[in-house]
Amino acid sequence: MDKNTILGFVLIALVLIGFSWYNQPSAEQIEAQRKEDSIAQVIKANAEKKQKADEAARKAQAEAAAKGDSTATFFSALNGNNEQIVLKNDKVELTFDTKGGTISKAVIKGFEDKDNKMDVTLFDGKTQKMNFMLAGKTENIITQDLFFTPSNVTEKNVTMTAQAANGGSIVFKYELGQDYLLHFSLQANGLNGMFAPNYNQMDIEWTDMARQQEKGFTFENRYSTLTYKEKNGSTDYLSETSQEVDTPIEEQLDWVAFKNQFFSAALIAKDDFAANSLMTSIPQEKGSGFLKQFNAKMKTAFDPTGAKPTEFEMYIGPNDFRLIQDVEEQSRFGKDLDLEQLVYLGWPLFRYINRFFTIYVFDWLTSWGFGMGIVLILITLLLKAITFPMVKKSYMSSAKMRVLKPKLDEATKQYDKPEDSMKKQQAMMQMYSQYGVSPLSGCLPMLIQMPIWIAMFNFVPNAIQLRRQSFLWIDDLSTYDPIIEWGTQIWGIGDHLSLTCILFCVSNVLYSYMTMRQQKDQMVGQQAEQMKMMQWMMYLMPVMFFFMFNDYSSGLNFYYFISLFFSAAIMWTLRKTTNDEKLLAILEAKYKENKNNPNKKTSGLAARLEAMQKQAEELQRQRMNQQKK
């Protein structure tokens, strides 16, 4: 070996030694590796331990099954891989997990979500759980812990089976209807020995985080509720704004629904939910993407022998009054479910107006193919036409009082002292009676119109037909129409200004001004002074309405704006077409007619005021007599 070869080997050795020294791990790295090795050993040990325990459990289960012990656990169903089964039709797509055997996701087709993407995901497995629990003598069966095997799978049917070690099973059978109704049942087979002899009820726990589906969080949240129907009774719901946790419902229930403003999921029990179900509704923060956390803990009938399945139905779909009525006819339970009350139409009086008038008119107008904005205008015109005779009567009553004002001022000027107010009222009523004028005739027609306003207040925000419908500058009639947004919340206003709300409030101010002028023209004496305070209150109301309605649907604000516009137009037209001189001449003729009829008696409010005056004078006379004694 020559000198160059030896030198080459030496250099190679030095390079290898230097490289090894450079790449040797630090003390920290050695310690970290040691920990990783320890963790790996622990994981390996635990896995081996679990494997041995599983093998021992399998052996014990096999022995128990061989002995015919029906209390054997569902060990064979506690392991498996989660798969997803999809049932669908033209209206909904429902996903079921084989772990738990229940519905995990619901997509309602044909509707846009809040991001303007087609199809609305009402809930999914991350936020919604439905669990059925059976209390055995020695152990409980909890369906969410079991793995089910699907069979008989079609687009609209699936059977889910969780097998017990003793040969028994828990079986879900699902059948999707043609629309939004899901039929399903739960049945126990070969498990009779697991339960106490008197066991006849199962527990159900259903929870969901209600997703925000609309642009306006505050407004949608107001109409999102946990709703339920009492057996042979009416529907009710938990608070829309405050938190309620495990609130007991004393009555038996036909169904429980987790309701958004325009979409709902309702669970219906054939044999009712037992009394004292516990309901929870917890409002969520704006910006979280959720409206409320819902939870329902219920009990319903269960046959441990397996002879009779426990049957349910679920409505998963839009809150459309007519559609829900049609879908309800597909129910197999023969109950008056009254599911259409998921569409809130107001308190009984206003509900009747909407139920038997507004909805029919709305359906008739939409059947002609009009856009929703035009429908709202046409409904307003129709309502104005119906109430016009009453409005005209109200206006003419005010006009009569206006033309009589100079005569009233002259006849009552001697009663300007505060203690003479009763006499002044009596003198005014006497004159009104002589001229054939009833001051109250203008009040009743206006009161009759108020229920219509309130009925529309409940109908428009809950009409799903307005959802995503545009009109003029409005992109969506079901939510607010901002002319400016600033991203941060301002107390009392929010994060935007709604144009239709501004139009409604401004028109309200103008209409109040017209009304106040008309009433001022007919006030006498102290009434005119009192009217000043009323005038300020009438002007403050539109300001209050702004803070209330800025988050409301543009469709509702637009309806009120159009309604006030036509009301002002009607009032202006009546004022321009009323000849005060001719009206006064008619009243003078009526006065002469009554004056020439000595047998005519004072009636109505004038008679009551006269009686009150006499009663007051009699009481005053009695007090004076007592003081003299």
Backbone torsions as a table, in degrees:
resi	resn	phi	psi	omega
1	MET	NA	121.9	-177.0
2	ASP	-82.6	174.5	-176.1
3	LYS	-62.5	-39.1	-178.4
4	ASN	-65.9	-37.5	179.2
5	THR	-66.5	-44.2	179.4
6	ILE	-61.3	-43.3	179.0
7	LEU	-60.9	-38.5	179.3
8	GLY	-64.0	-43.9	178.9
9	PHE	-63.4	-39.7	179.5
10	VAL	-62.1	-44.0	179.8
11	LEU	-63.9	-41.5	177.9
12	ILE	-61.2	-43.7	-180.0
13	ALA	-62.0	-41.4	179.1
14	LEU	-63.7	-41.1	178.9
15	VAL	-62.3	-45.9	-179.5
16	LEU	-63.0	-42.3	179.7
17	ILE	-65.5	-43.1	179.5
18	GLY	-64.2	-40.8	179.5
19	PHE	-65.5	-40.7	178.9
20	SER	-64.9	-41.7	179.2
21	TRP	-65.7	-40.3	-178.0
22	TYR	-65.8	-35.0	-174.8
23	ASN	-96.6	4.2	178.4
24	GLN	-67.9	141.2	-177.5
25	PRO	-67.3	150.0	176.8
26	SER	-76.6	174.4	178.8
27	ALA	-62.8	-38.9	178.9
28	GLU	-64.4	-41.1	179.7
29	GLN	-67.2	-37.5	177.9
30	ILE	-63.4	-42.0	-180.0
31	GLU	-65.9	-41.5	178.7
32	ALA	-62.8	-41.5	179.0
33	GLN	-64.3	-38.7	179.2
34	ARG	-61.7	-41.1	178.6
35	LYS	-65.5	-42.1	179.0
36	GLU	-60.7	-42.2	178.4
37	ASP	-62.5	-39.0	179.9
38	SER	-65.7	-44.2	179.1
39	ILE	-62.4	-43.1	179.0
40	ALA	-61.1	-39.9	178.6
41	GLN	-64.8	-40.2	178.9
42	VAL	-64.6	-45.0	179.0
43	ILE	-60.4	-43.0	179.2
44	LYS	-63.2	-41.3	-179.8
45	ALA	-65.5	-42.7	178.6
46	ASN	-64.4	-40.0	178.4
47	ALA	-62.3	-43.2	178.4
48	GLU	-64.5	-39.4	179.4
49	LYS	-64.1	-43.9	179.4
50	LYS	-64.4	-39.8	-179.7
51	GLN	-63.0	-42.5	178.2
52	LYS	-64.9	-40.0	179.4
53	ALA	-65.2	-41.1	178.3
54	ASP	-63.1	-41.7	178.8
55	GLU	-64.4	-39.0	177.9
56	ALA	-66.3	-39.6	179.4
57	ALA	-65.9	-41.7	178.8
58	ARG	-60.7	-41.7	180.0
59	LYS	-63.8	-41.5	179.2
60	ALA	-65.9	-40.0	179.1
61	GLN	-65.4	-40.5	179.1
62	ALA	-63.5	-41.5	178.2
63	GLU	-64.8	-41.1	179.5
64	ALA	-64.9	-41.8	179.0
65	ALA	-65.0	-37.1	179.4
66	ALA	-65.4	-31.0	178.9
67	LYS	-83.3	-4.3	-179.2
68	GLY	79.0	21.0	179.3
69	ASP	-75.5	106.5	-176.2
70	SER	-77.4	-3.0	176.3
71	THR	-88.0	8.9	177.9
72	ALA	-60.8	142.6	-175.7
73	THR	-73.7	173.8	177.3
74	PHE	-87.5	43.3	-173.0
75	PHE	-55.3	-41.0	-176.9
76	SER	-65.7	-21.1	-179.6
77	ALA	-97.2	0.4	-179.4
78	LEU	-88.6	-2.2	179.3
79	ASN	-128.1	146.9	178.1
80	GLY	157.1	-176.9	177.7
81	ASN	-111.2	134.0	179.8
82	ASN	-74.2	128.2	175.6
83	GLU	-121.8	164.9	-179.6
84	GLN	-122.3	133.3	178.4
85	ILE	-115.6	134.4	-176.5
86	VAL	-114.7	126.6	169.6
87	LEU	-109.7	138.9	-177.2
88	LYS	-154.7	156.2	169.4
89	ASN	-140.4	-161.0	-177.8
90	ASP	-73.2	-13.6	-172.6
91	LYS	-107.9	-36.8	-176.5
92	VAL	-139.4	159.1	172.6
93	GLU	-131.8	119.0	-174.8
94	LEU	-115.7	131.1	179.4
95	THR	-108.7	134.7	179.9
96	PHE	-118.6	137.5	175.0
97	ASP	-93.1	137.4	176.5
98	THR	-71.3	-24.7	171.0
99	LYS	-83.8	113.2	-175.9
100	GLY	101.6	-31.8	175.8
101	GLY	71.1	14.5	-175.7
102	THR	-120.9	172.2	-179.3
103	ILE	-68.0	133.3	-178.3
104	SER	-117.0	-18.7	-178.1
105	LYS	-149.8	139.0	178.9
106	ALA	-131.2	123.5	177.9
107	VAL	-118.7	123.8	178.7
108	ILE	-97.4	120.9	-173.0
109	LYS	-85.3	155.6	172.8
110	GLY	85.3	4.2	178.9
111	PHE	-126.3	142.0	177.4
112	GLU	-81.6	146.9	173.7
113	ASP	-87.6	-175.6	-174.5
114	LYS	-68.9	-15.7	177.2
115	ASP	-96.1	13.4	178.4
116	ASN	65.4	23.2	173.6
117	LYS	-95.4	142.7	-175.5
118	MET	-70.1	141.9	179.3
119	ASP	80.1	134.4	-177.0
120	VAL	-104.8	121.8	172.6
121	THR	-85.1	107.0	-177.3
122	LEU	-73.0	-40.5	175.4
123	PHE	-160.0	164.2	174.6
124	ASP	-141.9	179.9	-174.0
125	GLY	-66.9	-16.2	179.4
126	LYS	-74.8	-26.5	-173.1
127	THR	-121.4	-12.5	-174.2
128	GLN	-124.6	132.8	177.4
129	LYS	-137.4	140.9	173.1
130	MET	-129.4	121.1	-172.7
131	ASN	-127.5	133.2	177.8
132	PHE	-112.3	130.7	-173.8
133	MET	-126.0	131.5	179.2
134	LEU	-119.3	126.8	-176.8
135	ALA	-92.8	109.5	177.6
136	GLY	-89.2	177.0	-179.0
137	LYS	-69.7	-35.6	-178.1
138	THR	-121.1	-15.2	179.9
139	GLU	-155.2	161.7	179.5
140	ASN	-106.1	147.4	173.9
141	ILE	-102.5	119.3	-178.7
142	ILE	-119.6	112.0	-170.3
143	THR	-63.5	-31.0	-177.4
144	GLN	-67.6	-14.3	178.5
145	ASP	-93.3	-7.3	-173.8
146	LEU	-99.2	149.0	172.2
147	PHE	-99.7	128.0	-177.1
148	PHE	-105.9	148.4	177.3
149	THR	-101.8	120.4	-179.0
150	PRO	-78.9	147.8	175.6
151	SER	-152.6	167.3	-179.2
152	ASN	52.1	44.2	-173.8
153	VAL	-84.1	123.6	170.4
154	THR	-133.0	-173.1	178.7
155	GLU	-66.9	-23.3	-175.3
156	LYS	-124.2	1.8	-177.4
157	ASN	-139.7	146.8	170.7
158	VAL	-158.3	144.3	173.4
159	THR	-114.2	129.6	180.0
160	MET	-113.4	124.3	-176.3
161	THR	-125.3	126.6	172.8
162	ALA	-106.9	119.0	-172.2
163	GLN	-91.6	134.5	174.9
164	ALA	-91.9	159.7	-177.7
165	ALA	-66.6	-25.7	-178.0
166	ASN	-87.0	4.7	-179.0
167	GLY	98.3	-11.8	176.6
168	GLY	-75.7	179.8	-177.3
169	SER	-162.2	160.2	168.4
170	ILE	-113.1	129.2	-172.9
171	VAL	-126.2	126.2	167.3
172	PHE	-101.7	135.7	172.0
173	LYS	-122.0	124.3	-177.0
174	TYR	-117.4	140.0	174.9
175	GLU	-141.3	119.0	179.2
176	LEU	-89.1	128.2	180.0
177	GLY	-75.6	-171.5	-176.2
178	GLN	-77.4	-17.8	-178.6
179	ASP	-120.0	-109.5	-172.6
180	TYR	-114.6	15.7	-174.9
181	LEU	-108.9	127.0	177.6
182	LEU	-108.2	124.8	175.4
183	HIS	-99.9	134.0	175.2
184	PHE	-155.2	163.6	-178.4
185	SER	-143.7	158.2	173.9
186	LEU	-124.6	133.0	-176.3
187	GLN	-141.8	137.1	176.1
188	ALA	-101.4	129.8	179.5
189	ASN	-119.4	128.3	175.4
190	GLY	68.1	27.4	-177.5
191	LEU	-122.7	17.1	-173.4
192	ASN	-57.3	-37.7	-177.0
193	GLY	-70.4	-12.0	180.0
194	MET	-75.1	-20.1	-170.1
195	PHE	-112.6	154.9	176.3
196	ALA	-64.1	153.0	-176.5
197	PRO	-57.7	-31.7	-177.7
198	ASN	-98.7	12.1	-177.8
199	TYR	-75.2	122.8	-175.8
200	ASN	-146.1	15.9	178.9
201	GLN	-138.3	143.0	172.7
202	MET	-108.4	157.9	176.1
203	ASP	-101.0	142.9	177.3
204	ILE	-129.3	132.7	173.0
205	GLU	-126.0	123.6	-177.1
206	TRP	-125.2	125.8	-178.5
207	THR	-135.0	149.3	-178.9
208	ASP	-159.2	145.3	169.7
209	MET	-99.9	107.2	-176.3
210	ALA	-66.7	121.2	-177.2
211	ARG	-77.1	147.2	170.8
212	GLN	-75.1	121.3	-177.0
213	GLN	-108.7	-15.1	-175.1
214	GLU	-117.4	167.0	-179.2
215	LYS	-68.0	-41.6	-175.3
216	GLY	-88.2	101.7	-176.9
217	PHE	-61.8	-50.9	-174.4
218	THR	-60.6	-45.2	-177.0
219	PHE	-68.9	-43.8	179.2
220	GLU	-64.8	-39.4	-179.4
221	ASN	-62.2	-33.7	-179.9
222	ARG	-64.3	-30.8	-177.0
223	TYR	-104.3	12.5	177.1
224	SER	-105.3	119.1	-172.5
225	THR	-144.3	155.1	166.1
226	LEU	-83.9	112.0	-173.5
227	THR	-114.0	146.6	179.7
228	TYR	-146.8	158.5	178.5
229	LYS	-120.5	125.1	177.5
230	GLU	-73.6	144.7	178.6
231	LYS	-61.8	128.7	-178.7
232	ASN	57.0	27.2	179.9
233	GLY	-138.2	-159.3	-177.0
234	SER	-100.9	176.0	177.0
235	THR	-89.1	157.5	176.4
236	ASP	-150.3	175.4	-177.4
237	TYR	-154.8	159.0	175.2
238	LEU	-75.5	166.8	-177.9
239	SER	-56.0	137.5	178.6
240	GLU	-77.4	-22.2	-170.6
241	THR	-116.4	-31.4	-175.9
242	SER	-104.8	162.7	-177.6
243	GLN	-82.0	133.8	173.7
244	GLU	-130.8	127.0	-176.7
245	VAL	-122.8	124.7	177.8
246	ASP	50.3	47.0	176.5
247	THR	-74.4	121.4	-178.4
248	PRO	-77.2	137.3	174.9
249	ILE	-106.6	112.6	-169.0
250	GLU	-70.8	-26.2	-175.5
251	GLU	-89.3	158.7	169.0
252	GLN	-68.1	150.3	-173.7
253	LEU	-122.7	143.4	172.8
254	ASP	-82.8	-40.6	-178.5
255	TRP	-155.8	161.0	175.5
256	VAL	-130.7	136.1	-177.0
257	ALA	-130.1	138.6	168.2
258	PHE	-97.8	107.4	-167.0
259	LYS	-111.2	126.1	165.4
260	ASN	-91.5	-179.6	-179.8
261	GLN	-59.7	-43.0	-174.3
262	PHE	-121.3	-3.2	-179.1
263	PHE	-139.8	150.1	-177.5
264	SER	-143.8	153.4	166.5
265	ALA	-122.6	119.0	-176.2
266	ALA	-120.8	129.2	177.6
267	LEU	-101.3	122.9	-174.6
268	ILE	-114.6	132.0	179.0
269	ALA	-107.6	130.6	179.3
270	LYS	-63.7	-41.2	-177.2
271	ASP	-101.5	24.0	175.4
272	ASP	71.3	157.9	168.3
273	PHE	-94.7	135.2	-174.9
274	ALA	-65.0	161.5	178.1
275	ALA	-62.4	157.7	177.8
276	ASN	69.3	34.6	168.4
277	SER	-64.8	149.7	-178.4
278	LEU	-108.9	124.9	-175.5
279	MET	-118.7	140.0	-179.1
280	THR	-131.3	135.7	174.2
281	SER	-140.6	119.0	-177.7
282	ILE	-124.1	111.0	178.7
283	PRO	-60.6	144.6	-180.0
284	GLN	-106.5	163.9	-177.7
285	GLU	-76.9	146.1	174.2
286	LYS	-63.2	136.7	-177.9
287	GLY	96.8	-12.1	179.2
288	SER	-77.2	-16.8	-175.7
289	GLY	87.5	-2.2	-179.1
290	PHE	-127.7	153.5	-178.2
291	LEU	-97.6	-51.0	-177.3
292	LYS	-149.8	154.2	170.1
293	GLN	-99.5	119.2	-179.0
294	PHE	-106.9	144.2	173.8
295	ASN	-149.7	135.1	178.7
296	ALA	-132.8	125.2	176.4
297	LYS	-112.6	117.5	-171.0
298	MET	-135.6	165.3	172.7
299	LYS	-129.2	146.2	174.3
300	THR	-147.5	172.3	-173.3
301	ALA	-64.6	144.9	177.7
302	PHE	-144.8	133.1	178.1
303	ASP	-104.1	105.5	-177.1
304	PRO	-68.0	-18.8	179.2
305	THR	-74.7	-18.8	-178.9
306	GLY	84.5	2.0	-179.0
307	ALA	-69.3	-31.5	-177.1
308	LYS	-128.2	121.3	177.4
309	PRO	-74.3	155.2	172.1
310	THR	-89.0	121.8	-171.6
311	GLU	-107.4	143.2	178.9
312	PHE	-136.9	165.1	167.6
313	GLU	-139.3	151.6	175.1
314	MET	-129.4	129.8	169.0
315	TYR	-96.3	122.1	178.5
316	ILE	-129.2	100.3	-174.9
317	GLY	-177.2	-169.0	-177.3
318	PRO	-76.7	153.8	176.1
319	ASN	-86.7	73.7	-180.0
320	ASP	-113.6	116.4	-170.8
321	PHE	-54.4	-54.3	-177.2
322	ARG	-66.7	-41.6	-179.1
323	LEU	-62.3	-44.0	179.8
324	ILE	-63.1	-38.5	175.9
325	GLN	-58.5	-43.1	-179.9
326	ASP	-67.3	-42.9	-179.0
327	VAL	-66.2	-36.9	-178.8
328	GLU	-59.8	-29.3	178.3
329	GLU	-66.4	-17.5	177.9
330	GLN	-82.8	-7.6	179.0
331	SER	-63.8	143.1	-178.0
332	ARG	-99.8	5.7	-172.7
333	PHE	-92.9	-11.9	178.8
334	GLY	67.1	27.8	179.9
335	LYS	-104.9	155.9	169.9
336	ASP	-87.1	86.3	-172.2
337	LEU	-72.3	-30.9	179.6
338	ASP	56.5	37.8	-178.9
339	LEU	-64.6	-21.6	-179.0
340	GLU	-64.2	-11.9	176.5
341	GLN	-73.6	-2.5	168.2
342	LEU	-62.5	-22.8	173.0
343	VAL	-89.6	104.4	-175.1
344	TYR	-74.1	123.5	-178.3
345	LEU	-117.6	10.5	175.9
346	GLY	103.4	-178.8	177.0
347	TRP	-64.5	165.3	-170.5
348	PRO	-46.2	-50.7	-177.7
349	LEU	-60.0	-47.7	-177.9
350	PHE	-71.4	-31.9	177.0
351	ARG	-64.2	-41.3	178.6
352	TYR	-63.1	-40.8	177.8
353	ILE	-60.5	-46.5	-180.0
354	ASN	-69.7	-39.9	-175.3
355	ARG	-67.5	-40.8	-171.8
356	PHE	-110.5	1.7	176.6
357	PHE	-132.2	-63.5	-171.9
358	THR	-59.7	-45.7	-177.1
359	ILE	-64.0	-40.3	179.3
360	TYR	-64.5	-43.7	178.7
361	VAL	-64.6	-42.9	-179.5
362	PHE	-61.7	-46.3	179.0
363	ASP	-61.8	-41.2	-178.0
364	TRP	-65.2	-43.1	-179.1
365	LEU	-69.8	-40.8	179.5
366	THR	-68.4	-26.7	178.8
367	SER	-65.5	-19.2	177.8
368	TRP	-84.0	-2.3	176.9
369	GLY	84.7	12.6	178.5
370	PHE	-69.9	148.0	172.0
371	GLY	-67.2	159.5	-173.6
372	MET	-64.6	-34.4	176.9
373	GLY	-64.0	-42.3	177.3
374	ILE	-65.6	-37.5	178.7
375	VAL	-60.9	-42.8	179.3
376	LEU	-63.2	-39.6	178.3
377	ILE	-65.8	-43.3	-178.7
378	LEU	-66.6	-38.8	176.1
379	ILE	-61.9	-41.8	178.5
380	THR	-61.1	-45.9	179.7
381	LEU	-63.1	-40.8	179.2
382	LEU	-63.4	-44.6	179.3
383	LEU	-64.9	-37.0	177.6
384	LYS	-66.8	-37.5	178.2
385	ALA	-65.3	-40.3	-179.3
386	ILE	-66.7	-41.2	-175.6
387	THR	-90.0	-1.9	-177.0
388	PHE	-57.8	-44.8	178.7
389	PRO	-56.5	-39.5	179.2
390	MET	-70.3	-39.8	178.7
391	VAL	-64.0	-41.7	179.5
392	LYS	-64.9	-40.1	177.9
393	LYS	-62.8	-41.6	178.0
394	SER	-62.3	-44.7	-178.7
395	TYR	-65.4	-43.4	-178.4
396	MET	-64.5	-34.1	175.9
397	SER	-63.4	-43.0	177.7
398	SER	-65.7	-38.6	-180.0
399	ALA	-64.6	-39.8	178.2
400	LYS	-62.3	-42.7	178.8
401	MET	-66.7	-32.3	179.4
402	ARG	-67.1	-45.2	-177.8
403	VAL	-73.2	-21.3	177.8
404	LEU	-86.7	-9.0	-174.8
405	LYS	-54.5	-46.3	179.0
406	PRO	-58.2	-39.9	-179.7
407	LYS	-68.5	-37.7	178.6
408	LEU	-66.3	-41.5	178.3
409	ASP	-58.8	-43.2	-178.9
410	GLU	-68.1	-40.8	-175.5
411	ALA	-74.7	-22.7	-173.7
412	THR	-115.6	11.2	-176.1
413	LYS	-67.4	-22.1	179.2
414	GLN	-79.2	-4.9	-178.3
415	TYR	-110.1	40.9	-176.4
416	ASP	-84.6	-9.9	177.9
417	LYS	-74.5	145.4	-178.5
418	PRO	-56.9	-36.2	-178.3
419	GLU	-72.6	-9.9	179.9
420	ASP	-100.0	14.9	-174.8
421	SER	-62.9	-36.8	179.9
422	MET	-67.0	-41.3	179.2
423	LYS	-64.6	-38.5	179.5
424	LYS	-63.5	-44.3	178.9
425	GLN	-63.3	-39.5	180.0
426	GLN	-64.8	-41.7	179.0
427	ALA	-64.8	-39.8	178.7
428	MET	-65.1	-44.6	-179.8
429	MET	-64.9	-34.4	177.8
430	GLN	-63.1	-44.2	178.9
431	MET	-66.7	-41.8	178.4
432	TYR	-59.1	-41.5	-179.8
433	SER	-65.6	-40.8	-179.7
434	GLN	-65.3	-33.4	-179.7
435	TYR	-92.0	1.2	178.0
436	GLY	72.8	34.5	-179.1
437	VAL	-112.9	134.2	175.9
438	SER	-113.2	111.0	-179.2
439	PRO	-60.4	-28.6	-177.4
440	LEU	-81.5	-12.1	-177.6
441	SER	-65.5	-21.0	178.2
442	GLY	-86.7	-12.4	-176.7
443	CYS	-86.6	-44.7	-174.5
444	LEU	-59.7	-46.2	178.6
445	PRO	-59.2	-37.1	178.7
446	MET	-67.0	-37.4	177.4
447	LEU	-65.5	-33.1	179.2
448	ILE	-66.0	-31.3	-179.3
449	GLN	-75.3	-24.1	-177.0
450	MET	-59.8	-44.1	177.7
451	PRO	-57.9	-31.8	178.9
452	ILE	-66.9	-43.0	177.5
453	TRP	-60.1	-45.4	-177.8
454	ILE	-69.1	-37.8	177.8
455	ALA	-60.9	-44.0	178.3
456	MET	-67.6	-30.5	175.5
457	PHE	-59.3	-34.1	178.8
458	ASN	-88.3	-30.7	-175.1
459	PHE	-76.4	-50.8	-171.5
460	VAL	-60.2	-46.8	-178.5
461	PRO	-64.8	-19.4	-177.0
462	ASN	-105.9	7.1	178.5
463	ALA	-85.5	104.4	-177.4
464	ILE	-65.1	-19.3	178.8
465	GLN	-62.8	-22.8	179.3
466	LEU	-83.3	-13.3	-175.9
467	ARG	-64.9	126.7	179.0
468	ARG	65.0	17.8	177.2
469	GLN	-95.5	129.4	-177.8
470	SER	-100.0	156.7	176.5
471	PHE	-160.2	126.2	-176.9
472	LEU	52.6	-120.6	-179.0
473	TRP	-85.5	-5.7	-173.2
474	ILE	-86.7	124.3	179.2
475	ASP	-79.9	-35.7	-175.4
476	ASP	-144.8	111.8	-177.2
477	LEU	-69.8	-12.5	-177.1
478	SER	-89.2	-7.4	-179.9
479	THR	-137.1	-179.0	-175.3
480	TYR	-70.6	157.6	-179.7
481	ASP	-118.6	92.1	-173.4
482	PRO	-75.5	135.1	169.5
483	ILE	-94.7	-16.5	175.8
484	ILE	-154.8	140.2	175.7
485	GLU	-132.2	145.7	-177.2
486	TRP	-129.4	3.6	167.7
487	GLY	83.5	-22.9	179.4
488	THR	-116.1	151.3	-177.2
489	GLN	-80.1	132.7	171.4
490	ILE	-115.2	128.4	-174.8
491	TRP	-57.4	131.8	177.1
492	GLY	85.7	-18.3	-177.9
493	ILE	-117.2	-44.4	-176.4
494	GLY	102.8	-142.3	-177.2
495	ASP	-121.7	24.0	-177.9
496	HIS	-163.0	169.8	169.9
497	LEU	-121.5	125.7	-178.8
498	SER	-93.9	125.7	-176.0
499	LEU	-66.1	-44.3	-179.5
500	THR	-64.4	-32.5	176.1
501	CYS	-65.4	-41.6	178.3
502	ILE	-63.4	-43.7	178.8
503	LEU	-62.2	-42.7	179.1
504	PHE	-61.1	-46.6	-177.0
505	CYS	-68.1	-40.3	177.8
506	VAL	-64.5	-43.9	178.7
507	SER	-64.6	-32.1	177.7
508	ASN	-66.4	-40.0	177.0
509	VAL	-62.0	-46.9	-178.9
510	LEU	-64.1	-41.6	178.9
511	TYR	-66.2	-39.7	177.7
512	SER	-62.6	-38.6	178.7
513	TYR	-62.5	-44.4	178.4
514	MET	-63.4	-41.5	-179.1
515	THR	-66.2	-43.1	-179.4
516	MET	-63.4	-40.8	178.2
517	ARG	-62.1	-42.0	-179.1
518	GLN	-64.7	-42.5	-178.6
519	GLN	-72.4	-33.2	179.7
520	LYS	-64.4	-34.5	-179.1
521	ASP	-66.3	-16.3	-176.9
522	GLN	-112.2	1.7	-178.9
523	MET	-81.7	146.9	-177.6
524	VAL	-124.0	134.1	172.3
525	GLY	58.4	-125.5	-175.7
526	GLN	-65.9	-21.4	178.4
527	GLN	-60.3	-37.2	179.2
528	ALA	-64.4	-38.2	177.5
529	GLU	-67.1	-42.9	178.5
530	GLN	-64.1	-27.8	-177.3
531	MET	-67.8	-26.5	-179.7
532	LYS	-62.8	-42.5	177.6
533	MET	-65.4	-42.4	177.4
534	MET	-61.1	-36.8	-179.1
535	GLN	-62.8	-43.8	178.6
536	TRP	-64.5	-37.9	178.6
537	MET	-64.4	-41.3	-180.0
538	MET	-65.7	-31.6	178.4
539	TYR	-79.0	-27.0	179.1
540	LEU	-76.3	-26.6	-178.1
541	MET	-58.7	-45.3	177.4
542	PRO	-60.1	-33.7	176.6
543	VAL	-64.6	-42.4	176.7
544	MET	-64.2	-40.6	178.7
545	PHE	-60.1	-34.5	-179.9
546	PHE	-60.0	-46.2	-179.4
547	PHE	-68.1	-27.9	179.4
548	MET	-79.2	-40.9	-167.3
549	PHE	-101.9	-0.2	-178.8
550	ASN	-62.9	-29.0	178.5
551	ASP	-93.2	-7.7	-174.9
552	TYR	-75.3	168.6	-177.1
553	SER	-65.2	142.4	178.9
554	SER	-64.9	-28.4	177.5
555	GLY	-62.4	-41.3	179.4
556	LEU	-69.3	-45.9	178.5
557	ASN	-61.8	-38.9	179.0
558	PHE	-65.7	-40.7	177.6
559	TYR	-60.8	-46.0	-179.9
560	TYR	-64.8	-38.5	178.2
561	PHE	-62.3	-48.1	179.7
562	ILE	-64.8	-40.0	179.9
563	SER	-62.1	-45.2	178.6
564	LEU	-66.8	-36.4	178.9
565	PHE	-61.1	-47.6	-180.0
566	PHE	-69.1	-34.4	176.9
567	SER	-62.8	-43.1	178.2
568	ALA	-65.5	-39.6	179.3
569	ALA	-64.3	-40.3	178.8
570	ILE	-64.9	-44.6	-179.8
571	MET	-63.0	-42.8	179.7
572	TRP	-63.4	-41.0	179.9
573	THR	-65.7	-43.5	178.9
574	LEU	-63.6	-38.7	179.9
575	ARG	-65.8	-40.1	-178.6
576	LYS	-72.6	-27.0	-176.7
577	THR	-96.9	2.0	179.5
578	THR	-97.1	122.5	177.7
579	ASN	-94.0	107.3	-175.8
580	ASP	-61.9	-36.7	-178.9
581	GLU	-65.4	-45.5	178.6
582	LYS	-64.8	-38.9	179.7
583	LEU	-64.2	-41.7	178.5
584	LEU	-65.7	-37.2	177.9
585	ALA	-62.6	-40.1	177.7
586	ILE	-63.5	-42.3	179.7
587	LEU	-66.5	-38.7	177.7
588	GLU	-63.1	-40.1	177.8
589	ALA	-63.1	-40.8	178.5
590	LYS	-65.1	-38.4	179.5
591	TYR	-62.8	-45.0	179.0
592	LYS	-63.6	-38.0	179.6
593	GLU	-63.6	-44.5	-179.6
594	ASN	-70.4	-34.3	-179.6
595	LYS	-67.8	-34.7	179.6
596	ASN	-80.1	0.1	179.4
597	ASN	-114.1	88.5	-175.6
598	PRO	-65.8	-18.6	-178.1
599	ASN	-83.7	-7.9	-178.7
600	LYS	-72.8	128.8	-177.9
601	LYS	-104.0	152.5	175.1
602	THR	-66.9	137.6	-177.6
603	SER	-135.8	175.1	174.6
604	GLY	66.7	-142.9	-176.3
605	LEU	-62.4	-36.5	179.3
606	ALA	-61.6	-42.4	179.2
607	ALA	-64.7	-40.7	-179.9
608	ARG	-66.4	-40.9	177.7
609	LEU	-64.8	-38.3	177.7
610	GLU	-63.4	-42.9	178.5
611	ALA	-63.5	-41.8	178.5
612	MET	-63.6	-39.3	179.2
613	GLN	-63.1	-44.2	179.5
614	LYS	-64.4	-39.5	179.1
615	GLN	-65.1	-41.5	178.8
616	ALA	-64.4	-41.1	178.9
617	GLU	-65.1	-37.9	179.2
618	GLU	-65.9	-41.7	177.3
619	LEU	-63.9	-39.9	178.6
620	GLN	-63.9	-40.2	179.1
621	ARG	-64.9	-38.9	180.0
622	GLN	-67.2	-39.9	178.1
623	ARG	-62.6	-43.0	-179.8
624	MET	-62.8	-39.2	178.3
625	ASN	-64.3	-39.4	179.6
626	GLN	-67.2	-36.8	179.5
627	GLN	-67.5	-35.5	178.7
628	LYS	-67.0	-34.3	179.2
629	LYS	-72.4	NA	NA
